């Protein structure tokens, strides 16, 4: 991490940020929430948080009755995954089912907070359903300020009181005392109660510095959080991207296949060509040839009509053979009755755009019409 990056990070944390705090409640009651804006104004309620607060930094506040607080000696160099080993003799459930976090240390002693891992995961899932992206997770007692020596901080809630004592060199202790049990036990009963909080306590000036029970996520700018997708939306967007990539791949394959087929057709029509210019020249020649063929075909059809009319006028004659190769039309005719007038055949050919040659052939005649000469 460069110096400039560290400096930007510190400046970002030093600036005030809006916060949205979610406090789960027992027995399926609506969650409580607190929204504190940039100007310090607070808005609190229960149930789903208002849409205007969803762009703020969000934190889950674990109710005090679901946390266990320990102040234990720890050897130097202890790894985070080894914290649970310090509590094996004090825990009432397997260590692998608990999430253990360190919220402070002094004089080779650690302040550890443990809560049920599955319960924590369930709360995180419920926060996602509320449209909230959690960035921090704190124990309820962490929001209470450290009291003066000989005093205790009190957060009164429905049915119980959350108590906190100890500061400086004094050991820090937490206590959740239900109202149904009556008076506080000793030595709590002899402590001076600082101003009691019935709703939410005053929040620390810089909540970013408050140790989190979960690994801290990278803080994103407000515009990035506004565009951030929930897991269901993210999966849908991923599926759409994969579908789009697959469709693009299909189009590329189809275009490649069509290009290969077109290339084969060009080779079949024009032969092997080395460049586009040569292909264009051969194509122009082929187009002219096809245009000429269409003209000669129309000429041949016109002359065929003339011949059909001539045969109707000379019923003794008939066509024995007809052949058209695209340039010349060859007719072999046989019959009798009347002389053959070459001039009349030439007139028919002229009207059709061809040149005719009439030759005697035994008892008939052979007529050769060349349409290419007229083009």
DRENLOKE-246736 format. One record per residue (C-alpha): residue number from 1; residue in three letters; chain; y, x, z. Coordinates in steps of 0.001 Angstrom, whole numbers. Example, Ala and Ser with C-alpha at 12.3 -4.5 7.8 and 13.67 -1.06 7.14 Angstrom:
2
{n:1	res:ALA	chain:A	yy:-4500	xx:12300	zz:7800}
{n:2	res:SER	chain:A	yy:-1060	xx:13670	zz:7140}
# end
This chain:
375
{n:1	res:UNK	chain:A	yy:0	xx:0	zz:0}
{n:2	res:UNK	chain:A	yy:3276	xx:1505	zz:-1071}
{n:3	res:UNK	chain:A	yy:6382	xx:1737	zz:1054}
{n:4	res:UNK	chain:A	yy:8242	xx:-828	zz:-1067}
{n:5	res:UNK	chain:A	yy:5338	xx:-3287	zz:-781}
{n:6	res:UNK	chain:A	yy:5275	xx:-2902	zz:3009}
{n:7	res:UNK	chain:A	yy:9033	xx:-3361	zz:3127}
{n:8	res:UNK	chain:A	yy:8863	xx:-6539	zz:1035}
{n:9	res:UNK	chain:A	yy:6074	xx:-7855	zz:3259}
{n:10	res:UNK	chain:A	yy:8107	xx:-7265	zz:6417}
{n:11	res:UNK	chain:A	yy:11203	xx:-8848	zz:4932}
{n:12	res:UNK	chain:A	yy:9185	xx:-11856	zz:3815}
{n:13	res:UNK	chain:A	yy:7756	xx:-12308	zz:7300}
{n:14	res:UNK	chain:A	yy:11152	xx:-11910	zz:8913}
{n:15	res:UNK	chain:A	yy:12570	xx:-14839	zz:6948}
{n:16	res:UNK	chain:A	yy:12052	xx:-18320	zz:8439}
{n:17	res:UNK	chain:A	yy:9400	xx:-20507	zz:6829}
{n:18	res:UNK	chain:A	yy:8571	xx:-24192	zz:7150}
{n:19	res:UNK	chain:A	yy:5345	xx:-24814	zz:9030}
{n:20	res:UNK	chain:A	yy:2824	xx:-27653	zz:9133}
{n:21	res:UNK	chain:A	yy:509	xx:-27652	zz:12168}
{n:22	res:UNK	chain:A	yy:-2615	xx:-29838	zz:12314}
{n:23	res:UNK	chain:A	yy:-4257	xx:-30628	zz:15659}
{n:24	res:UNK	chain:A	yy:-7683	xx:-32354	zz:15454}
{n:25	res:UNK	chain:A	yy:-8404	xx:-35030	zz:18028}
{n:26	res:UNK	chain:A	yy:-11608	xx:-36131	zz:19669}
{n:27	res:UNK	chain:A	yy:-13620	xx:-39303	zz:19075}
{n:28	res:UNK	chain:A	yy:-12574	xx:-39687	zz:15451}
{n:29	res:UNK	chain:A	yy:-8924	xx:-40438	zz:16185}
{n:30	res:UNK	chain:A	yy:-6259	xx:-39564	zz:13558}
{n:31	res:UNK	chain:A	yy:-5175	xx:-35955	zz:13671}
{n:32	res:UNK	chain:A	yy:-1806	xx:-35043	zz:15120}
{n:33	res:UNK	chain:A	yy:597	xx:-33007	zz:13025}
{n:34	res:UNK	chain:A	yy:3916	xx:-31212	zz:13428}
{n:35	res:UNK	chain:A	yy:6243	xx:-30229	zz:10598}
{n:36	res:UNK	chain:A	yy:9018	xx:-27782	zz:11399}
{n:37	res:UNK	chain:A	yy:11522	xx:-27171	zz:8615}
{n:38	res:UNK	chain:A	yy:13690	xx:-24191	zz:7800}
{n:39	res:UNK	chain:A	yy:16567	xx:-25647	zz:9806}
{n:40	res:UNK	chain:A	yy:14390	xx:-25988	zz:12895}
{n:41	res:UNK	chain:A	yy:14188	xx:-29765	zz:12681}
{n:42	res:UNK	chain:A	yy:10823	xx:-31091	zz:13805}
{n:43	res:UNK	chain:A	yy:8884	xx:-34112	zz:12650}
{n:44	res:UNK	chain:A	yy:5673	xx:-35115	zz:14406}
{n:45	res:UNK	chain:A	yy:3129	xx:-37849	zz:13921}
{n:46	res:UNK	chain:A	yy:-547	xx:-38672	zz:13537}
{n:47	res:UNK	chain:A	yy:-2758	xx:-39330	zz:10545}
{n:48	res:UNK	chain:A	yy:-2240	xx:-37762	zz:7087}
{n:49	res:UNK	chain:A	yy:866	xx:-35526	zz:6976}
{n:50	res:UNK	chain:A	yy:3752	xx:-36666	zz:4740}
{n:51	res:UNK	chain:A	yy:3746	xx:-35364	zz:1160}
{n:52	res:UNK	chain:A	yy:7049	xx:-33558	zz:1772}
{n:53	res:UNK	chain:A	yy:5310	xx:-31254	zz:4260}
{n:54	res:UNK	chain:A	yy:2411	xx:-30169	zz:2032}
{n:55	res:UNK	chain:A	yy:4377	xx:-27272	zz:550}
{n:56	res:UNK	chain:A	yy:4861	xx:-25626	zz:3962}
{n:57	res:UNK	chain:A	yy:2716	xx:-22894	zz:5497}
{n:58	res:UNK	chain:A	yy:-195	xx:-24669	zz:7146}
{n:59	res:UNK	chain:A	yy:-2172	xx:-23827	zz:10270}
{n:60	res:UNK	chain:A	yy:-5042	xx:-25455	zz:12125}
{n:61	res:UNK	chain:A	yy:-4606	xx:-25731	zz:15899}
{n:62	res:UNK	chain:A	yy:-7994	xx:-25763	zz:17656}
{n:63	res:UNK	chain:A	yy:-7928	xx:-28085	zz:20706}
{n:64	res:UNK	chain:A	yy:-8168	xx:-26161	zz:23969}
{n:65	res:UNK	chain:A	yy:-11345	xx:-27932	zz:25113}
{n:66	res:UNK	chain:A	yy:-13216	xx:-26519	zz:22119}
{n:67	res:UNK	chain:A	yy:-12260	xx:-22889	zz:22816}
{n:68	res:UNK	chain:A	yy:-13588	xx:-20331	zz:25279}
{n:69	res:UNK	chain:A	yy:-11214	xx:-17602	zz:26419}
{n:70	res:UNK	chain:A	yy:-12391	xx:-14180	zz:27642}
{n:71	res:UNK	chain:A	yy:-10649	xx:-11062	zz:28916}
{n:72	res:UNK	chain:A	yy:-13253	xx:-8301	zz:28727}
{n:73	res:UNK	chain:A	yy:-13392	xx:-4512	zz:28746}
{n:74	res:UNK	chain:A	yy:-14215	xx:-2996	zz:25368}
{n:75	res:UNK	chain:A	yy:-15024	xx:579	zz:24281}
{n:76	res:UNK	chain:A	yy:-12664	xx:2110	zz:21710}
{n:77	res:UNK	chain:A	yy:-13608	xx:1788	zz:18065}
{n:78	res:UNK	chain:A	yy:-15420	xx:-1534	zz:18498}
{n:79	res:UNK	chain:A	yy:-15791	xx:-3360	zz:15178}
{n:80	res:UNK	chain:A	yy:-14836	xx:-7053	zz:14780}
{n:81	res:UNK	chain:A	yy:-18449	xx:-8065	zz:14062}
{n:82	res:UNK	chain:A	yy:-19419	xx:-6488	zz:17411}
{n:83	res:UNK	chain:A	yy:-17047	xx:-8578	zz:19533}
{n:84	res:UNK	chain:A	yy:-19671	xx:-11263	zz:20056}
{n:85	res:UNK	chain:A	yy:-21979	xx:-8673	zz:21662}
{n:86	res:UNK	chain:A	yy:-19533	xx:-8358	zz:24564}
{n:87	res:UNK	chain:A	yy:-20032	xx:-12060	zz:25341}
{n:88	res:UNK	chain:A	yy:-23825	xx:-12340	zz:25092}
{n:89	res:UNK	chain:A	yy:-24269	xx:-12790	zz:28841}
{n:90	res:UNK	chain:A	yy:-21456	xx:-15341	zz:29127}
{n:91	res:UNK	chain:A	yy:-22062	xx:-17504	zz:26073}
{n:92	res:UNK	chain:A	yy:-24099	xx:-20708	zz:26307}
{n:93	res:UNK	chain:A	yy:-25202	xx:-20638	zz:22651}
{n:94	res:UNK	chain:A	yy:-26338	xx:-17999	zz:20155}
{n:95	res:UNK	chain:A	yy:-23593	xx:-15598	zz:19168}
{n:96	res:UNK	chain:A	yy:-24216	xx:-16113	zz:15448}
{n:97	res:UNK	chain:A	yy:-23158	xx:-19781	zz:15779}
{n:98	res:UNK	chain:A	yy:-19729	xx:-18839	zz:17145}
{n:99	res:UNK	chain:A	yy:-16556	xx:-17589	zz:15529}
{n:100	res:UNK	chain:A	yy:-15067	xx:-14879	zz:17762}
{n:101	res:UNK	chain:A	yy:-11518	xx:-13588	zz:17280}
{n:102	res:UNK	chain:A	yy:-9335	xx:-11117	zz:19136}
{n:103	res:UNK	chain:A	yy:-5850	xx:-12448	zz:19996}
{n:104	res:UNK	chain:A	yy:-4630	xx:-9468	zz:22013}
{n:105	res:UNK	chain:A	yy:-5560	xx:-6213	zz:23758}
{n:106	res:UNK	chain:A	yy:-4230	xx:-4098	zz:26598}
{n:107	res:UNK	chain:A	yy:-5591	xx:-1208	zz:28711}
{n:108	res:UNK	chain:A	yy:-8884	xx:-1095	zz:26822}
{n:109	res:UNK	chain:A	yy:-9453	xx:-4800	zz:27403}
{n:110	res:UNK	chain:A	yy:-9654	xx:-7474	zz:24707}
{n:111	res:UNK	chain:A	yy:-8595	xx:-11103	zz:24762}
{n:112	res:UNK	chain:A	yy:-11306	xx:-12908	zz:22838}
{n:113	res:UNK	chain:A	yy:-11438	xx:-16543	zz:21783}
{n:114	res:UNK	chain:A	yy:-14738	xx:-18135	zz:20758}
{n:115	res:UNK	chain:A	yy:-15297	xx:-21523	zz:19111}
{n:116	res:UNK	chain:A	yy:-18164	xx:-23186	zz:17305}
{n:117	res:UNK	chain:A	yy:-18385	xx:-21912	zz:13737}
{n:118	res:UNK	chain:A	yy:-19704	xx:-25171	zz:12265}
{n:119	res:UNK	chain:A	yy:-17052	xx:-27285	zz:13986}
{n:120	res:UNK	chain:A	yy:-14389	xx:-24941	zz:12625}
{n:121	res:UNK	chain:A	yy:-15820	xx:-25262	zz:9103}
{n:122	res:UNK	chain:A	yy:-15835	xx:-29070	zz:9398}
{n:123	res:UNK	chain:A	yy:-12156	xx:-29069	zz:10383}
{n:124	res:UNK	chain:A	yy:-11316	xx:-26834	zz:7451}
{n:125	res:UNK	chain:A	yy:-13119	xx:-29238	zz:5110}
{n:126	res:UNK	chain:A	yy:-11194	xx:-32198	zz:6538}
{n:127	res:UNK	chain:A	yy:-7920	xx:-30325	zz:6018}
{n:128	res:UNK	chain:A	yy:-8828	xx:-29882	zz:2351}
{n:129	res:UNK	chain:A	yy:-9384	xx:-33646	zz:2067}
{n:130	res:UNK	chain:A	yy:-5876	xx:-34139	zz:3460}
{n:131	res:UNK	chain:A	yy:-4526	xx:-31925	zz:670}
{n:132	res:UNK	chain:A	yy:-3647	xx:-29043	zz:3032}
{n:133	res:UNK	chain:A	yy:-4399	xx:-25389	zz:2299}
{n:134	res:UNK	chain:A	yy:-4795	xx:-23639	zz:5646}
{n:135	res:UNK	chain:A	yy:-3358	xx:-20148	zz:6028}
{n:136	res:UNK	chain:A	yy:-3733	xx:-19673	zz:9796}
{n:137	res:UNK	chain:A	yy:-5860	xx:-20965	zz:12641}
{n:138	res:UNK	chain:A	yy:-4745	xx:-20776	zz:16277}
{n:139	res:UNK	chain:A	yy:-6066	xx:-21914	zz:19617}
{n:140	res:UNK	chain:A	yy:-3918	xx:-24564	zz:21246}
{n:141	res:UNK	chain:A	yy:-3135	xx:-22264	zz:24176}
{n:142	res:UNK	chain:A	yy:-1638	xx:-19678	zz:21834}
{n:143	res:UNK	chain:A	yy:1305	xx:-22016	zz:21187}
{n:144	res:UNK	chain:A	yy:2192	xx:-22111	zz:24901}
{n:145	res:UNK	chain:A	yy:4679	xx:-19441	zz:25922}
{n:146	res:UNK	chain:A	yy:3604	xx:-16892	zz:28515}
{n:147	res:UNK	chain:A	yy:4926	xx:-18137	zz:31889}
{n:148	res:UNK	chain:A	yy:6802	xx:-16069	zz:34437}
{n:149	res:UNK	chain:A	yy:4806	xx:-14413	zz:37237}
{n:150	res:UNK	chain:A	yy:3639	xx:-16998	zz:39753}
{n:151	res:UNK	chain:A	yy:4176	xx:-19875	zz:37295}
{n:152	res:UNK	chain:A	yy:2145	xx:-21714	zz:34681}
{n:153	res:UNK	chain:A	yy:2910	xx:-23310	zz:31322}
{n:154	res:UNK	chain:A	yy:1760	xx:-26906	zz:30957}
{n:155	res:UNK	chain:A	yy:1044	xx:-28931	zz:27837}
{n:156	res:UNK	chain:A	yy:256	xx:-32508	zz:28815}
{n:157	res:UNK	chain:A	yy:-1746	xx:-34561	zz:26361}
{n:158	res:UNK	chain:A	yy:-3534	xx:-37879	zz:26491}
{n:159	res:UNK	chain:A	yy:-6084	xx:-37623	zz:29288}
{n:160	res:UNK	chain:A	yy:-5749	xx:-33925	zz:30140}
{n:161	res:UNK	chain:A	yy:-3463	xx:-30985	zz:30761}
{n:162	res:UNK	chain:A	yy:-3575	xx:-27568	zz:29127}
{n:163	res:UNK	chain:A	yy:-2557	xx:-24832	zz:31572}
{n:164	res:UNK	chain:A	yy:-1749	xx:-21192	zz:30949}
{n:165	res:UNK	chain:A	yy:-856	xx:-18436	zz:33378}
{n:166	res:UNK	chain:A	yy:-501	xx:-14676	zz:33426}
{n:167	res:UNK	chain:A	yy:1934	xx:-12379	zz:31664}
{n:168	res:UNK	chain:A	yy:2749	xx:-8700	zz:31520}
{n:169	res:UNK	chain:A	yy:156	xx:-6821	zz:33582}
{n:170	res:UNK	chain:A	yy:-1334	xx:-10030	zz:35042}
{n:171	res:UNK	chain:A	yy:-4581	xx:-11273	zz:33515}
{n:172	res:UNK	chain:A	yy:-4072	xx:-14271	zz:31250}
{n:173	res:UNK	chain:A	yy:-6036	xx:-17405	zz:32100}
{n:174	res:UNK	chain:A	yy:-6446	xx:-20742	zz:30374}
{n:175	res:UNK	chain:A	yy:-7513	xx:-24050	zz:31886}
{n:176	res:UNK	chain:A	yy:-8057	xx:-27549	zz:30512}
{n:177	res:UNK	chain:A	yy:-7923	xx:-30056	zz:33403}
{n:178	res:UNK	chain:A	yy:-8741	xx:-33744	zz:32756}
{n:179	res:UNK	chain:A	yy:-6487	xx:-36204	zz:34584}
{n:180	res:UNK	chain:A	yy:-9572	xx:-38052	zz:35821}
{n:181	res:UNK	chain:A	yy:-10367	xx:-35109	zz:38138}
{n:182	res:UNK	chain:A	yy:-7163	xx:-35591	zz:40118}
{n:183	res:UNK	chain:A	yy:-5318	xx:-32669	zz:41702}
{n:184	res:UNK	chain:A	yy:-5499	xx:-29191	zz:40237}
{n:185	res:UNK	chain:A	yy:-7881	xx:-26700	zz:41832}
{n:186	res:UNK	chain:A	yy:-6771	xx:-23543	zz:43557}
{n:187	res:UNK	chain:A	yy:-5083	xx:-21247	zz:42752}
{n:188	res:UNK	chain:A	yy:-3559	xx:-23416	zz:39985}
{n:189	res:UNK	chain:A	yy:-2278	xx:-25988	zz:42459}
{n:190	res:UNK	chain:A	yy:-67	xx:-23357	zz:44101}
{n:191	res:UNK	chain:A	yy:1623	xx:-22203	zz:40877}
{n:192	res:UNK	chain:A	yy:5057	xx:-23318	zz:39796}
{n:193	res:UNK	chain:A	yy:4893	xx:-25542	zz:36728}
{n:194	res:UNK	chain:A	yy:7430	xx:-24582	zz:34100}
{n:195	res:UNK	chain:A	yy:8912	xx:-27390	zz:31901}
{n:196	res:UNK	chain:A	yy:6057	xx:-29673	zz:30888}
{n:197	res:UNK	chain:A	yy:5513	xx:-30379	zz:27189}
{n:198	res:UNK	chain:A	yy:4364	xx:-33929	zz:26498}
{n:199	res:UNK	chain:A	yy:4418	xx:-33686	zz:22690}
{n:200	res:UNK	chain:A	yy:4491	xx:-30253	zz:21071}
{n:201	res:UNK	chain:A	yy:5794	xx:-27122	zz:22786}
{n:202	res:UNK	chain:A	yy:8588	xx:-25020	zz:21266}
{n:203	res:UNK	chain:A	yy:7032	xx:-22846	zz:18610}
{n:204	res:UNK	chain:A	yy:7363	xx:-19050	zz:18687}
{n:205	res:UNK	chain:A	yy:10165	xx:-17663	zz:16548}
{n:206	res:UNK	chain:A	yy:7754	xx:-15891	zz:14188}
{n:207	res:UNK	chain:A	yy:4438	xx:-17700	zz:13882}
{n:208	res:UNK	chain:A	yy:3264	xx:-15126	zz:11319}
{n:209	res:UNK	chain:A	yy:2847	xx:-12629	zz:14144}
{n:210	res:UNK	chain:A	yy:601	xx:-14963	zz:16144}
{n:211	res:UNK	chain:A	yy:-3011	xx:-13684	zz:15864}
{n:212	res:UNK	chain:A	yy:-5167	xx:-15992	zz:13784}
{n:213	res:UNK	chain:A	yy:-8724	xx:-17068	zz:14592}
{n:214	res:UNK	chain:A	yy:-9508	xx:-16825	zz:10877}
{n:215	res:UNK	chain:A	yy:-8904	xx:-13939	zz:8475}
{n:216	res:UNK	chain:A	yy:-5321	xx:-14287	zz:7269}
{n:217	res:UNK	chain:A	yy:-4905	xx:-15340	zz:3679}
{n:218	res:UNK	chain:A	yy:-2345	xx:-13748	zz:1448}
{n:219	res:UNK	chain:A	yy:874	xx:-15699	zz:1712}
{n:220	res:UNK	chain:A	yy:1906	xx:-17068	zz:-1667}
{n:221	res:UNK	chain:A	yy:5382	xx:-18098	zz:-2794}
{n:222	res:UNK	chain:A	yy:6252	xx:-21775	zz:-2471}
{n:223	res:UNK	chain:A	yy:6077	xx:-22350	zz:-6228}
{n:224	res:UNK	chain:A	yy:2579	xx:-20823	zz:-6325}
{n:225	res:UNK	chain:A	yy:1421	xx:-23024	zz:-3443}
{n:226	res:UNK	chain:A	yy:2826	xx:-26080	zz:-5240}
{n:227	res:UNK	chain:A	yy:703	xx:-25216	zz:-8271}
{n:228	res:UNK	chain:A	yy:-2352	xx:-24224	zz:-6245}
{n:229	res:UNK	chain:A	yy:-5420	xx:-26358	zz:-6943}
{n:230	res:UNK	chain:A	yy:-7829	xx:-27849	zz:-4496}
{n:231	res:UNK	chain:A	yy:-11539	xx:-26900	zz:-4820}
{n:232	res:UNK	chain:A	yy:-12459	xx:-30060	zz:-6753}
{n:233	res:UNK	chain:A	yy:-9498	xx:-29591	zz:-9085}
{n:234	res:UNK	chain:A	yy:-10318	xx:-25897	zz:-9437}
{n:235	res:UNK	chain:A	yy:-13920	xx:-26683	zz:-10439}
{n:236	res:UNK	chain:A	yy:-12692	xx:-29270	zz:-12931}
{n:237	res:UNK	chain:A	yy:-10172	xx:-26821	zz:-14395}
{n:238	res:UNK	chain:A	yy:-12889	xx:-24132	zz:-14616}
{n:239	res:UNK	chain:A	yy:-15206	xx:-26568	zz:-16408}
{n:240	res:UNK	chain:A	yy:-12434	xx:-27451	zz:-18864}
{n:241	res:UNK	chain:A	yy:-11740	xx:-23767	zz:-19551}
{n:242	res:UNK	chain:A	yy:-15450	xx:-23055	zz:-20094}
{n:243	res:UNK	chain:A	yy:-15727	xx:-26104	zz:-22380}
{n:244	res:UNK	chain:A	yy:-12690	xx:-24926	zz:-24336}
{n:245	res:UNK	chain:A	yy:-14123	xx:-21417	zz:-24684}
{n:246	res:UNK	chain:A	yy:-17456	xx:-22853	zz:-25817}
{n:247	res:UNK	chain:A	yy:-15739	xx:-25060	zz:-28379}
{n:248	res:UNK	chain:A	yy:-13719	xx:-22118	zz:-29658}
{n:249	res:UNK	chain:A	yy:-16941	xx:-20160	zz:-30009}
{n:250	res:UNK	chain:A	yy:-18520	xx:-22992	zz:-32012}
{n:251	res:UNK	chain:A	yy:-15454	xx:-23112	zz:-34290}
{n:252	res:UNK	chain:A	yy:-15593	xx:-19354	zz:-34841}
{n:253	res:UNK	chain:A	yy:-19296	xx:-19543	zz:-35751}
{n:254	res:UNK	chain:A	yy:-18681	xx:-22481	zz:-38094}
{n:255	res:UNK	chain:A	yy:-15774	xx:-20707	zz:-39793}
{n:256	res:UNK	chain:A	yy:-17877	xx:-17567	zz:-40194}
{n:257	res:UNK	chain:A	yy:-20739	xx:-19594	zz:-41688}
{n:258	res:UNK	chain:A	yy:-18365	xx:-21457	zz:-43990}
{n:259	res:UNK	chain:A	yy:-16787	xx:-18165	zz:-45051}
{n:260	res:UNK	chain:A	yy:-20202	xx:-16680	zz:-45802}
{n:261	res:UNK	chain:A	yy:-21200	xx:-19782	zz:-47790}
{n:262	res:UNK	chain:A	yy:-17925	xx:-19692	zz:-49717}
{n:263	res:UNK	chain:A	yy:-18473	xx:-16030	zz:-50506}
{n:264	res:UNK	chain:A	yy:-21944	xx:-16792	zz:-51864}
{n:265	res:UNK	chain:A	yy:-20519	xx:-19592	zz:-54006}
{n:266	res:UNK	chain:A	yy:-17846	xx:-17269	zz:-55401}
{n:267	res:UNK	chain:A	yy:-20464	xx:-14667	zz:-56243}
{n:268	res:UNK	chain:A	yy:-22630	xx:-17308	zz:-57914}
{n:269	res:UNK	chain:A	yy:-19722	xx:-18576	zz:-60017}
{n:270	res:UNK	chain:A	yy:-17821	xx:-15371	zz:-60729}
{n:271	res:UNK	chain:A	yy:-20358	xx:-12610	zz:-60138}
{n:272	res:UNK	chain:A	yy:-19697	xx:-9531	zz:-58039}
{n:273	res:UNK	chain:A	yy:-15984	xx:-8914	zz:-57624}
{n:274	res:UNK	chain:A	yy:-14415	xx:-5979	zz:-55812}
{n:275	res:UNK	chain:A	yy:-11026	xx:-7454	zz:-54956}
{n:276	res:UNK	chain:A	yy:-8988	xx:-10638	zz:-54926}
{n:277	res:UNK	chain:A	yy:-7156	xx:-9834	zz:-58186}
{n:278	res:UNK	chain:A	yy:-10380	xx:-9462	zz:-60112}
{n:279	res:UNK	chain:A	yy:-11694	xx:-12692	zz:-58607}
{n:280	res:UNK	chain:A	yy:-8482	xx:-14517	zz:-59605}
{n:281	res:UNK	chain:A	yy:-8759	xx:-13283	zz:-63207}
{n:282	res:UNK	chain:A	yy:-12379	xx:-14333	zz:-63513}
{n:283	res:UNK	chain:A	yy:-11540	xx:-17677	zz:-61961}
{n:284	res:UNK	chain:A	yy:-8740	xx:-18277	zz:-64489}
{n:285	res:UNK	chain:A	yy:-11118	xx:-17495	zz:-67330}
{n:286	res:UNK	chain:A	yy:-13716	xx:-19857	zz:-65891}
{n:287	res:UNK	chain:A	yy:-11140	xx:-22619	zz:-65444}
{n:288	res:UNK	chain:A	yy:-9969	xx:-22259	zz:-69060}
{n:289	res:UNK	chain:A	yy:-13572	xx:-22417	zz:-70258}
{n:290	res:UNK	chain:A	yy:-14185	xx:-25571	zz:-68242}
{n:291	res:UNK	chain:A	yy:-10969	xx:-27146	zz:-69576}
{n:292	res:UNK	chain:A	yy:-12040	xx:-26327	zz:-73165}
{n:293	res:UNK	chain:A	yy:-15470	xx:-27808	zz:-72531}
{n:294	res:UNK	chain:A	yy:-13950	xx:-31048	zz:-71248}
{n:295	res:UNK	chain:A	yy:-11777	xx:-31294	zz:-74414}
{n:296	res:UNK	chain:A	yy:-14731	xx:-30668	zz:-76757}
{n:297	res:UNK	chain:A	yy:-16824	xx:-33203	zz:-74800}
{n:298	res:UNK	chain:A	yy:-14144	xx:-35853	zz:-75347}
{n:299	res:UNK	chain:A	yy:-13999	xx:-34890	zz:-79101}
{n:300	res:UNK	chain:A	yy:-17760	xx:-35205	zz:-79388}
{n:301	res:UNK	chain:A	yy:-17684	xx:-38636	zz:-77725}
{n:302	res:UNK	chain:A	yy:-14956	xx:-39759	zz:-80152}
{n:303	res:UNK	chain:A	yy:-16930	xx:-38542	zz:-83177}
{n:304	res:UNK	chain:A	yy:-20118	xx:-40183	zz:-81817}
{n:305	res:UNK	chain:A	yy:-18271	xx:-43492	zz:-81880}
{n:306	res:UNK	chain:A	yy:-17241	xx:-42844	zz:-85499}
{n:307	res:UNK	chain:A	yy:-20873	xx:-42006	zz:-86420}
{n:308	res:UNK	chain:A	yy:-22128	xx:-45188	zz:-84729}
{n:309	res:UNK	chain:A	yy:-19686	xx:-47247	zz:-86830}
{n:310	res:UNK	chain:A	yy:-20795	xx:-45382	zz:-90026}
{n:311	res:UNK	chain:A	yy:-24455	xx:-46147	zz:-89230}
{n:312	res:UNK	chain:A	yy:-23614	xx:-49816	zz:-88851}
{n:313	res:UNK	chain:A	yy:-22040	xx:-49754	zz:-92315}
{n:314	res:UNK	chain:A	yy:-25064	xx:-47880	zz:-93763}
{n:315	res:UNK	chain:A	yy:-28154	xx:-49538	zz:-92263}
{n:316	res:UNK	chain:A	yy:-30519	xx:-47417	zz:-94377}
{n:317	res:UNK	chain:A	yy:-29625	xx:-44267	zz:-92474}
{n:318	res:UNK	chain:A	yy:-30665	xx:-43147	zz:-88996}
{n:319	res:UNK	chain:A	yy:-30270	xx:-40112	zz:-86757}
{n:320	res:UNK	chain:A	yy:-33405	xx:-37982	zz:-86458}
{n:321	res:UNK	chain:A	yy:-32010	xx:-35263	zz:-84199}
{n:322	res:UNK	chain:A	yy:-28810	xx:-34618	zz:-82223}
{n:323	res:UNK	chain:A	yy:-27818	xx:-31415	zz:-80442}
{n:324	res:UNK	chain:A	yy:-24503	xx:-30441	zz:-78784}
{n:325	res:UNK	chain:A	yy:-24120	xx:-26929	zz:-77300}
{n:326	res:UNK	chain:A	yy:-20533	xx:-27312	zz:-76111}
{n:327	res:UNK	chain:A	yy:-19027	xx:-25882	zz:-79298}
{n:328	res:UNK	chain:A	yy:-20940	xx:-27464	zz:-82142}
{n:329	res:UNK	chain:A	yy:-22562	xx:-30834	zz:-82644}
{n:330	res:UNK	chain:A	yy:-25512	xx:-30807	zz:-85036}
{n:331	res:UNK	chain:A	yy:-26903	xx:-34013	zz:-86516}
{n:332	res:UNK	chain:A	yy:-29987	xx:-34400	zz:-88740}
{n:333	res:UNK	chain:A	yy:-30011	xx:-37717	zz:-90535}
{n:334	res:UNK	chain:A	yy:-32476	xx:-39326	zz:-92928}
{n:335	res:UNK	chain:A	yy:-32301	xx:-42434	zz:-95051}
{n:336	res:UNK	chain:A	yy:-31548	xx:-43841	zz:-98423}
{n:337	res:UNK	chain:A	yy:-29207	xx:-46232	zz:-99986}
{n:338	res:UNK	chain:A	yy:-25893	xx:-45161	zz:-101278}
{n:339	res:UNK	chain:A	yy:-24448	xx:-41746	zz:-101783}
{n:340	res:UNK	chain:A	yy:-23099	xx:-39571	zz:-99015}
{n:341	res:UNK	chain:A	yy:-19370	xx:-39025	zz:-99273}
{n:342	res:UNK	chain:A	yy:-18436	xx:-35693	zz:-97664}
{n:343	res:UNK	chain:A	yy:-14768	xx:-36681	zz:-97640}
{n:344	res:UNK	chain:A	yy:-15445	xx:-39648	zz:-95353}
{n:345	res:UNK	chain:A	yy:-17265	xx:-37368	zz:-92898}
{n:346	res:UNK	chain:A	yy:-14404	xx:-34897	zz:-92992}
{n:347	res:UNK	chain:A	yy:-11969	xx:-37715	zz:-92248}
{n:348	res:UNK	chain:A	yy:-14039	xx:-38742	zz:-89235}
{n:349	res:UNK	chain:A	yy:-14145	xx:-35137	zz:-88005}
{n:350	res:UNK	chain:A	yy:-10411	xx:-34740	zz:-88484}
{n:351	res:UNK	chain:A	yy:-9713	xx:-37784	zz:-86340}
{n:352	res:UNK	chain:A	yy:-11923	xx:-36290	zz:-83593}
{n:353	res:UNK	chain:A	yy:-10371	xx:-32832	zz:-83869}
{n:354	res:UNK	chain:A	yy:-13271	xx:-30962	zz:-85414}
{n:355	res:UNK	chain:A	yy:-14375	xx:-29324	zz:-88667}
{n:356	res:UNK	chain:A	yy:-17419	xx:-30729	zz:-90459}
{n:357	res:UNK	chain:A	yy:-19969	xx:-29312	zz:-92893}
{n:358	res:UNK	chain:A	yy:-22419	xx:-31665	zz:-94601}
{n:359	res:UNK	chain:A	yy:-25554	xx:-30150	zz:-96217}
{n:360	res:UNK	chain:A	yy:-28405	xx:-31941	zz:-98068}
{n:361	res:UNK	chain:A	yy:-31738	xx:-31729	zz:-96164}
{n:362	res:UNK	chain:A	yy:-34714	xx:-33110	zz:-98105}
{n:363	res:UNK	chain:A	yy:-34328	xx:-36883	zz:-98189}
{n:364	res:UNK	chain:A	yy:-31522	xx:-36699	zz:-95684}
{n:365	res:UNK	chain:A	yy:-28724	xx:-34508	zz:-94693}
{n:366	res:UNK	chain:A	yy:-27589	xx:-32197	zz:-91912}
{n:367	res:UNK	chain:A	yy:-24136	xx:-32579	zz:-90439}
{n:368	res:UNK	chain:A	yy:-22625	xx:-29637	zz:-88472}
{n:369	res:UNK	chain:A	yy:-19363	xx:-30320	zz:-86634}
{n:370	res:UNK	chain:A	yy:-17562	xx:-27336	zz:-85077}
{n:371	res:UNK	chain:A	yy:-15064	xx:-28405	zz:-82422}
{n:372	res:UNK	chain:A	yy:-14169	xx:-24856	zz:-81267}
{n:373	res:UNK	chain:A	yy:-12269	xx:-24066	zz:-84465}
{n:374	res:UNK	chain:A	yy:-9732	xx:-26777	zz:-83748}
{n:375	res:UNK	chain:A	yy:-8782	xx:-25307	zz:-80350}
# end
